[in-house]
Structure formats: C-alpha cells, structure tokens
Amino acid sequence: MLLTTVESSTLAVVAYEASSQVLWLEFRSGTLYRYFDVPPAIHQNLIQAASKGAYFNRIIRGRFLYRREAHSFRQSPGSSSQP
C-alpha cells in the first residue's frame, strides 16, 4: 500500500492499494474511509491536485462505494488521542 501524508485542509493521509484498486482517505478529523474500485489515475490526480478537498468533492465523493473504518492511520487502537 502506498501511503502519502498530504498538505490539505480536508485530508491528512491518502493511501492506495493498486492491486485491489482501494483508495484510503483519512480526513483531518481522523475519520478514515475506504473507497472501492478506484482507478489508479484517480489516486494519482488526487495526489497531484492543488486542492485535494476540491478534487475529492468533485471526482470522488458520491461516485464510489465506500466504507467508514473504525481507526485512523494516525491513531492505532489503544493509543492516546493526546497531541
């Protein structure tokens, strides 16, 4: 899995599993979502977008099946939420 920390007011981490075409998006809130059947070009364009939040809203949101995950990349189960 390719994991990328991004500079964005909306997203914190973008990860992609090319073999299964699964895009993982962790939002600044700490919420993690898995998006299914996402072509590699969508991932690449998201990483390169000047505004990742705008790209997400325009191209990804509402177009792919997704699942909310229990834990984020930045906080594993049992870890403290303190800064």
N, CA, C and O atoms as a printed pandas DataFrame, in Angstrom:
     atom_number atom_name residue_name chain_id  residue_number  x_coord  y_coord  z_coord
0              1         N          MET        A               1    0.852   -1.169    0.000
1              2        CA          MET        A               1    0.000    0.000    0.000
2              3         C          MET        A               1    0.902    1.237    0.000
3              4         O          MET        A               1    1.855    1.330    0.773
4              5         N          LEU        A               2    0.580    2.170   -0.873
5              6        CA          LEU        A               2    1.298    3.427   -0.963
6              7         C          LEU        A               2    0.585    4.439   -0.073
7              8         O          LEU        A               2   -0.563    4.801   -0.333
8              9         N          LEU        A               3    1.274    4.899    0.986
9             10        CA          LEU        A               3    0.704    5.819    1.971
10            11         C          LEU        A               3    1.369    7.181    1.831
11            12         O          LEU        A               3    2.596    7.280    1.852
12            13         N          THR        A               4    0.560    8.240    1.688
13            14        CA          THR        A               4    1.096    9.581    1.474
14            15         C          THR        A               4    0.433   10.560    2.426
15            16         O          THR        A               4   -0.791   10.684    2.437
16            17         N          THR        A               5    1.235   11.258    3.230
17            18        CA          THR        A               5    0.731   12.360    4.031
18            19         C          THR        A               5    0.624   13.560    3.103
19            20         O          THR        A               5    1.570   13.887    2.385
20            21         N          VAL        A               6   -0.529   14.212    3.121
21            22        CA          VAL        A               6   -0.760   15.309    2.181
22            23         C          VAL        A               6   -0.993   16.627    2.913
23            24         O          VAL        A               6   -1.441   16.655    4.059
24            25         N          GLU        A               7   -0.679   17.712    2.220
25            26        CA          GLU        A               7   -0.976   19.041    2.734
26            27         C          GLU        A               7   -2.341   19.439    2.201
27            28         O          GLU        A               7   -2.525   19.675    1.007
28            29         N          SER        A               8   -3.288   19.505    3.121
29            30        CA          SER        A               8   -4.661   19.794    2.742
30            31         C          SER        A               8   -5.416   20.211    4.001
31            32         O          SER        A               8   -5.121   19.734    5.097
32            33         N          SER        A               9   -6.378   21.093    3.839
33            34        CA          SER        A               9   -7.213   21.457    4.982
34            35         C          SER        A               9   -8.299   20.411    5.224
35            36         O          SER        A               9   -8.952   20.425    6.268
36            37         N          THR        A              10   -8.495   19.511    4.270
37            38        CA          THR        A              10   -9.522   18.482    4.362
38            39         C          THR        A              10   -8.950   17.102    4.663
39            40         O          THR        A              10   -9.430   16.410    5.560
40            41         N          LEU        A              11   -7.929   16.703    3.915
41            42        CA          LEU        A              11   -7.351   15.365    4.031
42            43         C          LEU        A              11   -6.012   15.400    4.768
43            44         O          LEU        A              11   -5.275   16.384    4.698
44            45         N          ALA        A              12   -5.713   14.305    5.478
45            46        CA          ALA        A              12   -4.432   14.169    6.174
46            47         C          ALA        A              12   -3.557   13.116    5.507
47            48         O          ALA        A              12   -2.359   13.323    5.311
48            49         N          VAL        A              13   -4.175   11.972    5.156
49            50        CA          VAL        A              13   -3.428   10.851    4.584
50            51         C          VAL        A              13   -4.216   10.266    3.422
51            52         O          VAL        A              13   -5.435   10.105    3.492
52            53         N          VAL        A              14   -3.495    9.954    2.358
53            54        CA          VAL        A              14   -4.069    9.259    1.206
54            55         C          VAL        A              14   -3.257    7.975    1.023
55            56         O          VAL        A              14   -2.027    8.016    0.981
56            57         N          ALA        A              15   -3.941    6.844    0.915
57            58        CA          ALA        A              15   -3.261    5.574    0.684
58            59         C          ALA        A              15   -3.972    4.858   -0.459
59            60         O          ALA        A              15   -5.168    5.041   -0.684
60            61         N          TYR        A              16   -3.210    4.044   -1.170
61            62        CA          TYR        A              16   -3.794    3.365   -2.334
62            63         C          TYR        A              16   -3.218    1.964   -2.468
63            64         O          TYR        A              16   -2.005    1.766   -2.394
64            65         N          GLU        A              17   -4.102    1.000   -2.665
65            66        CA          GLU        A              17   -3.728   -0.385   -2.949
66            67         C          GLU        A              17   -4.025   -0.627   -4.422
67            68         O          GLU        A              17   -5.175   -0.844   -4.804
68            69         N          ALA        A              18   -2.987   -0.588   -5.243
69            70        CA          ALA        A              18   -3.170   -0.718   -6.691
70            71         C          ALA        A              18   -3.759   -2.070   -7.080
71            72         O          ALA        A              18   -4.592   -2.140   -7.984
72            73         N          SER        A              19   -3.340   -3.142   -6.414
73            74        CA          SER        A              19   -3.790   -4.484   -6.796
74            75         C          SER        A              19   -5.295   -4.666   -6.626
75            76         O          SER        A              19   -5.914   -5.410   -7.386
76            77         N          SER        A              20   -5.887   -4.003   -5.645
77            78        CA          SER        A              20   -7.330   -4.120   -5.407
78            79         C          SER        A              20   -8.092   -2.841   -5.743
79            80         O          SER        A              20   -9.314   -2.788   -5.609
80            81         N          GLN        A              21   -7.375   -1.821   -6.176
81            82        CA          GLN        A              21   -7.945   -0.513   -6.518
82            83         C          GLN        A              21   -8.771    0.061   -5.359
83            84         O          GLN        A              21   -9.895    0.530   -5.544
84            85         N          VAL        A              22   -8.179    0.007   -4.166
85            86        CA          VAL        A              22   -8.822    0.569   -2.978
86            87         C          VAL        A              22   -8.078    1.839   -2.585
87            88         O          VAL        A              22   -6.858    1.843   -2.420
88            89         N          LEU        A              23   -8.842    2.907   -2.441
89            90        CA          LEU        A              23   -8.308    4.202   -2.026
90            91         C          LEU        A              23   -8.726    4.439   -0.583
91            92         O          LEU        A              23   -9.910    4.372   -0.253
92            93         N          TRP        A              24   -7.755    4.716    0.271
93            94        CA          TRP        A              24   -7.999    5.022    1.680
94            95         C          TRP        A              24   -7.813    6.515    1.857
95            96         O          TRP        A              24   -6.794    7.064    1.439
96            97         N          LEU        A              25   -8.777    7.177    2.467
97            98        CA          LEU        A              25   -8.675    8.600    2.734
98            99         C          LEU        A              25   -8.904    8.850    4.212
99           100         O          LEU        A              25   -9.952    8.515    4.763
100          101         N          GLU        A              26   -7.897    9.449    4.846
101          102        CA          GLU        A              26   -8.057    9.859    6.233
102          103         C          GLU        A              26   -8.220   11.371    6.253
103          104         O          GLU        A              26   -7.371   12.111    5.758
104          105         N          PHE        A              27   -9.310   11.804    6.827
105          106        CA          PHE        A              27   -9.619   13.224    6.895
106          107         C          PHE        A              27   -8.952   13.857    8.111
107          108         O          PHE        A              27   -8.550   13.152    9.036
108          109         N          ARG        A              28   -8.835   15.157    8.112
109          110        CA          ARG        A              28   -8.216   15.881    9.231
110          111         C          ARG        A              28   -8.917   15.568   10.546
111          112         O          ARG        A              28   -8.295   15.633   11.607
112          113         N          SER        A              29  -10.179   15.236   10.492
113          114        CA          SER        A              29  -10.951   14.891   11.692
114          115         C          SER        A              29  -10.493   13.578   12.310
115          116         O          SER        A              29  -10.829   13.271   13.454
116          117         N          GLY        A              30   -9.711   12.790   11.536
117          118        CA          GLY        A              30   -9.276   11.480   11.995
118          119         C          GLY        A              30  -10.134   10.347   11.458
119          120         O          GLY        A              30   -9.828    9.176   11.686
120          121         N          THR        A              31  -11.206   10.680   10.748
121          122        CA          THR        A              31  -12.078    9.664   10.171
122          123         C          THR        A              31  -11.414    9.063    8.938
123          124         O          THR        A              31  -10.878    9.779    8.093
124          125         N          LEU        A              32  -11.460    7.744    8.851
125          126        CA          LEU        A              32  -10.837    7.011    7.751
126          127         C          LEU        A              32  -11.906    6.301    6.929
127          128         O          LEU        A              32  -12.776    5.619    7.471
128          129         N          TYR        A              33  -11.827    6.472    5.618
129          130        CA          TYR        A              33  -12.757    5.817    4.694
130          131         C          TYR        A              33  -11.975    5.014    3.672
131          132         O          TYR        A              33  -10.869    5.381    3.275
132          133         N          ARG        A              34  -12.581    3.902    3.255
133          134        CA          ARG        A              34  -12.048    3.074    2.175
134          135         C          ARG        A              34  -12.994    3.196    0.986
135          136         O          ARG        A              34  -14.194    2.958    1.120
136          137         N          TYR        A              35  -12.462    3.564   -0.172
137          138        CA          TYR        A              35  -13.246    3.686   -1.406
138          139         C          TYR        A              35  -12.838    2.567   -2.353
139          140         O          TYR        A              35  -11.650    2.311   -2.549
140          141         N          PHE        A              36  -13.826    1.903   -2.937
141          142        CA          PHE        A              36  -13.592    0.701   -3.731
142          143         C          PHE        A              36  -13.656    0.970   -5.234
143          144         O          PHE        A              36  -14.365    1.865   -5.696
144          145         N          ASP        A              37  -12.888    0.163   -5.987
145          146        CA          ASP        A              37  -12.864    0.215   -7.454
146          147         C          ASP        A              37  -12.476    1.602   -7.976
147          148         O          ASP        A              37  -13.083    2.122   -8.912
148          149         N          VAL        A              38  -11.462    2.181   -7.357
149          150        CA          VAL        A              38  -10.967    3.497   -7.751
150          151         C          VAL        A              38   -9.785    3.303   -8.705
151          152         O          VAL        A              38   -8.773    2.724   -8.309
152          153         N          PRO        A              39   -9.890    3.768   -9.934
153          154        CA          PRO        A              39   -8.793    3.611  -10.896
154          155         C          PRO        A              39   -7.519    4.329  -10.432
155          156         O          PRO        A              39   -7.591    5.342   -9.736
156          157         N          PRO        A              40   -6.367    3.802  -10.819
157          158        CA          PRO        A              40   -5.093    4.418  -10.428
158          159         C          PRO        A              40   -4.987    5.900  -10.813
159          160         O          PRO        A              40   -4.378    6.683  -10.084
160          161         N          ALA        A              41   -5.562    6.283  -11.929
161          162        CA          ALA        A              41   -5.486    7.680  -12.363
162          163         C          ALA        A              41   -6.179    8.624  -11.378
163          164         O          ALA        A              41   -5.737    9.757  -11.191
164          165         N          ILE        A              42   -7.251    8.166  -10.756
165          166        CA          ILE        A              42   -7.959    8.992   -9.768
166          167         C          ILE        A              42   -7.042    9.242   -8.569
167          168         O          ILE        A              42   -6.947   10.366   -8.077
168          169         N          HIS        A              43   -6.371    8.188   -8.105
169          170        CA          HIS        A              43   -5.420    8.337   -6.997
170          171         C          HIS        A              43   -4.311    9.309   -7.374
171          172         O          HIS        A              43   -4.002   10.225   -6.612
172          173         N          GLN        A              44   -3.718    9.118   -8.530
173          174        CA          GLN        A              44   -2.609    9.962   -8.974
174          175         C          GLN        A              44   -3.044   11.425   -9.110
175          176         O          GLN        A              44   -2.321   12.331   -8.697
176          177         N          ASN        A              45   -4.219   11.648   -9.685
177          178        CA          ASN        A              45   -4.726   13.009   -9.843
178          179         C          ASN        A              45   -5.034   13.652   -8.491
179          180         O          ASN        A              45   -4.833   14.855   -8.320
180          181         N          LEU        A              46   -5.515   12.868   -7.538
181          182        CA          LEU        A              46   -5.766   13.389   -6.197
182          183         C          LEU        A              46   -4.463   13.857   -5.553
183          184         O          LEU        A              46   -4.407   14.950   -4.991
184          185         N          ILE        A              47   -3.434   13.046   -5.632
185          186        CA          ILE        A              47   -2.137   13.384   -5.048
186          187         C          ILE        A              47   -1.587   14.672   -5.685
187          188         O          ILE        A              47   -0.978   15.494   -4.998
188          189         N          GLN        A              48   -1.800   14.842   -6.979
189          190        CA          GLN        A              48   -1.253   15.991   -7.703
190          191         C          GLN        A              48   -2.146   17.233   -7.666
191          192         O          GLN        A              48   -1.721   18.312   -8.081
192          193         N          ALA        A              49   -3.367   17.092   -7.179
193          194        CA          ALA        A              49   -4.314   18.215   -7.187
194          195         C          ALA        A              49   -3.843   19.352   -6.287
195          196         O          ALA        A              49   -3.342   19.127   -5.185
196          197         N          ALA        A              50   -4.011   20.563   -6.772
197          198        CA          ALA        A              50   -3.673   21.743   -5.969
198          199         C          ALA        A              50   -4.568   21.813   -4.733
199          200         O          ALA        A              50   -4.107   22.175   -3.650
200          201         N          SER        A              51   -5.840   21.468   -4.891
201          202        CA          SER        A              51   -6.780   21.405   -3.775
202          203         C          SER        A              51   -7.330   19.980   -3.677
203          204         O          SER        A              51   -8.203   19.580   -4.447
204          205         N          LYS        A              52   -6.807   19.239   -2.728
205          206        CA          LYS        A              52   -7.239   17.850   -2.568
206          207         C          LYS        A              52   -8.696   17.756   -2.137
207          208         O          LYS        A              52   -9.413   16.853   -2.567
208          209         N          GLY        A              53   -9.136   18.679   -1.295
209          210        CA          GLY        A              53  -10.531   18.693   -0.866
210          211         C          GLY        A              53  -11.481   18.950   -2.014
211          212         O          GLY        A              53  -12.517   18.293   -2.125
212          213         N          ALA        A              54  -11.139   19.903   -2.873
213          214        CA          ALA        A              54  -11.985   20.198   -4.038
214          215         C          ALA        A              54  -12.012   19.012   -4.997
215          216         O          ALA        A              54  -13.063   18.673   -5.541
216          217         N          TYR        A              55  -10.857   18.380   -5.204
217          218        CA          TYR        A              55  -10.802   17.215   -6.086
218          219         C          TYR        A              55  -11.663   16.086   -5.518
219          220         O          TYR        A              55  -12.422   15.448   -6.249
220          221         N          PHE        A              56  -11.540   15.846   -4.216
221          222        CA          PHE        A              56  -12.357   14.822   -3.568
222          223         C          PHE        A              56  -13.843   15.105   -3.792
223          224         O          PHE        A              56  -14.592   14.219   -4.202
224          225         N          ASN        A              57  -14.261   16.334   -3.523
225          226        CA          ASN        A              57  -15.680   16.682   -3.670
226          227         C          ASN        A              57  -16.171   16.575   -5.103
227          228         O          ASN        A              57  -17.311   16.172   -5.336
228          229         N          ARG        A              58  -15.342   16.924   -6.052
229          230        CA          ARG        A              58  -15.732   16.936   -7.469
230          231         C          ARG        A              58  -15.677   15.556   -8.120
231          232         O          ARG        A              58  -16.532   15.227   -8.942
232          233         N          ILE        A              59  -14.668   14.737   -7.756
233          234        CA          ILE        A              59  -14.403   13.498   -8.500
234          235         C          ILE        A              59  -14.703   12.222   -7.710
235          236         O          ILE        A              59  -15.089   11.216   -8.305
236          237         N          ILE        A              60  -14.537   12.239   -6.400
237          238        CA          ILE        A              60  -14.634   11.001   -5.616
238          239         C          ILE        A              60  -15.945   10.894   -4.836
239          240         O          ILE        A              60  -16.637    9.879   -4.918
240          241         N          ARG        A              61  -16.276   11.919   -4.098
241          242        CA          ARG        A              61  -17.483   11.874   -3.246
242          243         C          ARG        A              61  -18.717   11.542   -4.082
243          244         O          ARG        A              61  -18.983   12.166   -5.109
244          245         N          GLY        A              62  -19.460   10.542   -3.613
245          246        CA          GLY        A              62  -20.705   10.160   -4.269
246          247         C          GLY        A              62  -20.553    9.320   -5.524
247          248         O          GLY        A              62  -21.553    8.977   -6.154
248          249         N          ARG        A              63  -19.320    8.976   -5.907
249          250        CA          ARG        A              63  -19.114    8.214   -7.152
250          251         C          ARG        A              63  -18.585    6.804   -6.933
251          252         O          ARG        A              63  -18.621    5.977   -7.844
252          253         N          PHE        A              64  -18.096    6.526   -5.736
253          254        CA          PHE        A              64  -17.524    5.210   -5.446
254          255         C          PHE        A              64  -18.144    4.648   -4.170
255          256         O          PHE        A              64  -18.479    5.384   -3.242
256          257         N          LEU        A              65  -18.287    3.326   -4.151
257          258        CA          LEU        A              65  -18.726    2.680   -2.917
258          259         C          LEU        A              65  -17.650    2.898   -1.866
259          260         O          LEU        A              65  -16.461    2.924   -2.182
260          261         N          TYR        A              66  -18.067    3.054   -0.616
261          262        CA          TYR        A              66  -17.088    3.298    0.435
262          263         C          TYR        A              66  -17.518    2.645    1.740
263          264         O          TYR        A              66  -18.655    2.201    1.899
264          265         N          ARG        A              67  -16.570    2.604    2.661
265          266        CA          ARG        A              67  -16.821    2.068    3.998
266          267         C          ARG        A              67  -16.041    2.906    4.995
267          268         O          ARG        A              67  -14.859    3.183    4.791
268          269         N          ARG        A              68  -16.692    3.305    6.059
269          270        CA          ARG        A              68  -16.005    4.016    7.137
270          271         C          ARG        A              68  -15.292    2.992    8.015
271          272         O          ARG        A              68  -15.868    1.967    8.381
272          273         N          GLU        A              69  -14.048    3.277    8.343
273          274        CA          GLU        A              69  -13.241    2.374    9.160
274          275         C          GLU        A              69  -13.259    2.820   10.619
275          276         O          GLU        A              69  -13.536    3.980   10.922
276          277         N          ALA        A              70  -12.959    1.885   11.518
277          278        CA          ALA        A              70  -13.024    2.163   12.948
278          279         C          ALA        A              70  -11.859    3.016   13.440
279          280         O          ALA        A              70  -12.024    3.804   14.372
280          281         N          HIS        A              71  -10.689    2.871   12.831
281          282        CA          HIS        A              71   -9.496    3.565   13.315
282          283         C          HIS        A              71   -8.778    4.257   12.167
283          284         O          HIS        A              71   -8.868    3.844   11.011
284          285         N          SER        A              72   -8.067    5.317   12.515
285          286        CA          SER        A              72   -7.316    6.055   11.509
286          287         C          SER        A              72   -5.902    5.517   11.393
287          288         O          SER        A              72   -5.475    4.708   12.217
288          289         N          PHE        A              73   -5.173    5.958   10.376
289          290        CA          PHE        A              73   -3.762    5.608   10.228
290          291         C          PHE        A              73   -2.941    6.255   11.332
291          292         O          PHE        A              73   -1.982    5.668   11.832
292          293         N          ARG        A              74   -3.323    7.465   11.707
293          294        CA          ARG        A              74   -2.549    8.231   12.682
294          295         C          ARG        A              74   -2.784    7.779   14.108
295          296         O          ARG        A              74   -1.961    8.057   14.980
296          297         N          GLN        A              75   -3.881    7.092   14.369
297          298        CA          GLN        A              75   -4.165    6.627   15.715
298          299         C          GLN        A              75   -4.572    5.164   15.661
299          300         O          GLN        A              75   -5.662    4.825   15.201
300          301         N          SER        A              76   -3.695    4.319   16.129
301          302        CA          SER        A              76   -3.994    2.891   16.144
302          303         C          SER        A              76   -4.835    2.561   17.365
303          304         O          SER        A              76   -4.873    3.350   18.309
304          305         N          PRO        A              77   -5.521    1.402   17.375
305          306        CA          PRO        A              77   -6.363    1.032   18.513
306          307         C          PRO        A              77   -5.545    1.031   19.801
307          308         O          PRO        A              77   -4.445    0.482   19.866
308          309         N          GLY        A              78   -6.125    1.667   20.831
309          310        CA          GLY        A              78   -5.484    1.669   22.137
310          311         C          GLY        A              78   -4.495    2.796   22.345
311          312         O          GLY        A              78   -3.968    2.941   23.448
312          313         N          SER        A              79   -4.218    3.607   21.322
313          314        CA          SER        A              79   -3.276    4.697   21.505
314          315         C          SER        A              79   -3.986    5.923   22.038
315          316         O          SER        A              79   -5.204    6.041   21.905
316          317         N          SER        A              80   -3.254    6.822   22.629
317          318        CA          SER        A              80   -3.809    8.018   23.208
318          319         C          SER        A              80   -4.128    9.034   22.123
319          320         O          SER        A              80   -3.451    9.086   21.096
320          321         N          SER        A              81   -5.151    9.836   22.347
321          322        CA          SER        A              81   -5.511   10.870   21.381
322          323         C          SER        A              81   -4.872   12.209   21.756
323          324         O          SER        A              81   -5.188   13.234   21.152
324          325         N          GLN        A              82   -3.986   12.207   22.735
325          326        CA          GLN        A              82   -3.311   13.438   23.143
326          327         C          GLN        A              82   -2.305   13.856   22.085
327          328         O          GLN        A              82   -1.712   13.010   21.417
328          329         N          PRO        A              83   -2.109   15.186   21.929
329          330        CA          PRO        A              83   -1.142   15.657   20.922
330          331         C          PRO        A              83    0.293   15.299   21.252
331          332         O          PRO        A              83    1.203   15.633   20.493
